Amino acid sequence: MSDKGFPDYLIEYVYYLRDIRGRSEHTITGYTTDLMLFFRFLYEDKIGGDGDVRDLPFETVAAVTLRDVYAFLSWSGTVQGNNDRTRSRKVSSLRGFYSALAQGKIISYSIARDPVANLEKPKLKKVQPKYLALDDSKRLVGHLDPEDKFYRRDFCILMLFLNCGMRLSELVGMNLNDVNFEDRSIRLLGKGNKERIIHMNEGCAEAITDYLGVRPICDEKALFLSNRKTRITGRRVEQIVTRAIQQIGLEGRGLSAHKLRHTAATLMYQYGNVDPIVLKEILGHQSVSTTEIYTHLTNENVRTALDANPMSDVHGKG
């Protein structure tokens, strides 16, 4: 990510996020995009005109009030068309920036008081995650063509998504030495470069072993290789998943590699009676509240159990 065009205080914040907090480039890009939009809004509101945001004085940024932020969020919704989820992300970006300033985390810039400390996020409607049912999950891996040159690789990729619930970036980032057959474990590098170790079940161990049997011998340390014997890209993995979904006739349902992560989590919760705390560790969530979206199955299971009660067909007289 290039910081060209950023004001100095934002450049220093990027250094803090990258070098101290260890945030990923994807996360940093999201934060800086939100903050640059906020700075543009401040420039036009406080100074006027269409000047260079790099010239926005730090004093203007430091003097921000909650009223300014509310005006920005309102503008982003009405003018930019941002939904509640997008505006909620902007709140997170602003909170992080001003908190760092107030705590003296940015070397050359600081403020005495955090003006957005009491800023609340827009209330979000709970959206149930999209996922594949167990039968469809089995069909997904079962419809791959064994005659395809990359069959074992693609089968292994789908198995890891559906069994381990790993993120797309985690799968793409896996190296050969991240797989430990001796203790049946896989090392993953998650969000914020946080490392975690997950169990490798029998199906995944077999799929990886079969793939390694045909994986090209080369100097590339990545586990999954492209046709050019380089690390496979996230875009290519998405294409593999999309094609597999199309082969079983489930296109148009918004399914993707990320939805296979949802599927794994849902299947573990539904069939493995996994505690949300344990599921949180498997998925690499920071908060159990994120994991609790998968407990939507509880109501479904309860409903099924009640409907199956043999007393359900007893009717009163008259």
N, C-alpha and C positions, 0 to 999 in steps of 0.2 A: 504494500500500500504506500502510495506517495503522499507526503505531507505538503507538497507544493501548493501554495495558495492559502495555507492555514495561517492564522495569526500566531504569534510566538507563544502565547499562553496555551493554545491548543496543541501546538507542537510538543511542548514540555509535558502536557497531559498524556499525549500519545506515548512518549518515552516512558512515563510512569506506568501506564497500562501494559506496555509491552515488556519492559525490562524488570519492573518490580513486581507487578501483579501477574505477569505471565499470561496475559489475555491473548486469545487467538487473533489472527489477522481478520477473520470474519467478524468477530465481536468488535474489534477496534473500528473496523469500517462502519459498522452499524452505529456505534456511538458518535463517531466524528461526522457522519452524514446528518444525524439528528442535531448535533451541536452547531454545525455550520448553517443549517437551516434556521436555527434559533438566533444565531448571530446576525444572519441576513435580516431577519425580522426586527431585531433590535436596531440594526443600522437604519433601516427605513423608518422605524417608529421614533427613534431618539434623535437621529441626525438628519434623515431625509435624503432623498435622491438615491441614485443607483451606484454608489461608490464601491470601492474594494473593501471586502470584509476584513482583509488584513489590517486595514486602517481603523478598525473599530477599537476605540481606546479601552484598555483594561478597566479603567475607572467606570465606564458605562456598564461593563459586564459585572463588575463588583457591586454596583448600586442597584442591581435587579431586585424587584420585589415580587411577592406572590401574585400581585395584581398583573404585573408584566407577564408572568408565566401563564396565568389563566387566560390572558388575552392571546398569547401565542398558541395555546392549546385549542382555544376556540377558533382561531384563524386556521389552524392546521386541519380542523374538522370541517369548517364551512367552506374555506377557499381551496385547501389542498385535497379535501375529500377523504381525509384519514379516518379510519374506523376506530372504535374504542381500543382495540388491541394495538394498533399502530401508535396511537397517542399514549397508551400505557408504556410502550417501549421508550417513547420520547421522555416520559417522566423519569424512567430509570436512567436514561442518559444524562439528564439534567441533575438528578440526585447525585450520581456518581461524580460528576465534574465538580459541583459546588461542595460536596463533602470533602473531596481531595483538597480543594482550595482552603476550606475552613480548618482542616487538620494539618495544614502545612506540608502536604505531600508533594506539592509542585514547587520546586526549588526557588524559582525567581518570582513567584506570584503567590499571594495568600490573601485571605479575607478574615475579618474578625468574627463574622457570624454567618452561618449557613442560611441563606434566604429561602431555601426550598426544603428545609428540614421537615416541615409539616405538610409538604405537598403530598396529596393523596393521588393514587392511581385511579383512573376511571374504572367503575365497576364493570367487570366482564361477565358475560353470560357463559356458563359452563357448557362447553361443546364436547360431546361424547366423541372419543377417538374412533376413526374409521379403522377397521381391521378385517382380516379374513377369518372365516369360521374354520374349524379344524379340518373338515372335509375339503374345503377349497384350498387350504394350505397344502394338504397332501397332493391335491390335483396339480398345484402350481409346480411342485418339484417333479411330479410324475409325468408331466407333459413335455419335459425337456427331451430333445432328440438325442439319443445315445450315439448317433452317427455323426453328430456335430463335432467339429474339431475342438471346440472349447467346452464340450459337455461337462467334463469333470470339474473344470474351473467354475462354470456357471452354477452347477449343482451345489458345489461347495459354498459359493457365495450366498445362495438362497438358503441353504441349511444354517449358515451362521446367523443370518438375519432372523430366521424364524425360530431358532433355538436359543440364541443368546441375547437378542434384542439390542445388538450394538448399533451405534450410529453409523451413517454412511461414511463420515470422515474417519471414524475409528477403523472401519473395515478397510478402507483404502490405505490407511496409514500403517496397517499391520506389516511387520517384517518377519522374516523366517525365524529369527531367534526369539520372537514373541510367543511362539507355540512350544509348550513343554509337554511332551508326551509322557514323560516319566511321572509327573504328578497331575496329568490331565488338566492343564491350565492354559489360559491365554492371557497375555498382558495387553491391555488396551490403553491408549493415550486419549483421554476424553477432553471435555471442555476445560479451558484454562490450563491445558497441559497437565491435567491431573491424571495420574496413573492409577489403574485399578486392575486387579486380577480376577478373572471369572473362571468358573469351572467349564471344562470341555466334556460334554456328555458323549456317549458311545457313538451316536449318529454323526456328530461333528468330527470326532476323532477319525472315524472311518472315511468321511468325506474329504478331510484334509489329507489323509494318507493316500487315498486314491488320486487326488489332484497332484500331490508331490511326485507321484509316480510318473506323471506325464509333463510336469512343469519343466520348461526349457532350462538347461543348465547354463547359467550366465553369472556375471558378477553382480547383478542387481540384487539388493538385499530385500526388496519388497516381496511379500508373500504372493500377491496376485499380480500377474503380468499381463500387459496388453499384447497385441499381435506383434508389436515392435520390440518386445522383450524389455519394456520399461514399466514402471509402476502404473497400474491401471488407474484411470481417472474416475472421479465421482460421476462425471457425465456418462462415461461408458457403462458404469454399473447401473445407473438409472435406466439406460437403454436396455440392458439385459433384463432388468426387472419389468420394465414396460412391455417388452416382447413376451415375456412369460405370462404376464397378466392377460395380454391379448389372446394368447394361445388357448386360455381356458374360458374365453368369452366374458371377461369381467372388466373390459375397458370402459371408460366413461364413469367410473365410480370414485374417481379421485384417489385411487390407490397408487402407491409409490414405494420407494425403498424405505422411506421414513414410516410409512404405514405398516411395513413388515415388522418394524421395531415395535409398533403398537400391537401388532398381532402376537408377537412373541410374549410381550408383557401380559396381554389378555389371556393367552393360553396358559401361561404359568400360573396366573391368578385363579383361573377357572378350574384347571385340572390338577394343579399342584398344591392347592390350598396354601399358597405362599403368603406370608405376612407382608403387609405393605412396607415395613421397615427393611425386610430382607430384599424385597423387590427393588426398593430404592437403591440398595447397594449394588445389585446386579446391573441396573440400568445406569447408574452413575448420576442420579439426580442429587441436586444440592439439598432439596427440601422434600420431605415426605408428602407435602401438600401437592407437589407435582405428580407424584406417584399415585395419589389417591383417585386420579381420573379413571384408573383401571378398575376401581372398586364399583364402577357402574354395574358390573355383573351381579353384584349382591342382590339388587332388586329383582333382576331377571331370574336368578336362581331361587330366590324366595317365592316368587310368583309361580315358577314351575313346580316347586315342592308343594305349595298349597293346592295347586290345580290337580296334582297327582294324589292328593289325600283321598283315600277310598270313601270318605264320608262326604265328598263334594257332590255326589249324585243323589244324596238323600234330600227329598223334598217334603214339605209339609202337606197336610191334607186340606182339601177344600180350596 
